[in-house]
Amino acid sequence: IPEAEKASLAGVGAQYDSEVVYHSIKEDLVKQGVVYTDMESAIKEYEDIVKEYFMKCVPPSDH
């Protein structure tokens, strides 16, 4: 990823054959409690957060 793009990204992830092989998130966001992970891991590790927020920000009718 070019440096100019890195500066504007909050986080980035890469998948290979349906597996996350790389992810990175800015340290200031981690300090604020932001979680950046794949959905499968989120369900296992952050079940309460997923239940609270999943499908709440964008209504299904907007898809």
Secondary structure, DSSP 4 states (H G I P E B T S, - for coil): --HHHHHH-SEEEEEETTEEEEEEE-HHHHHTT-----HHHHHHH-HHHHHHHTTTSS-GGG-
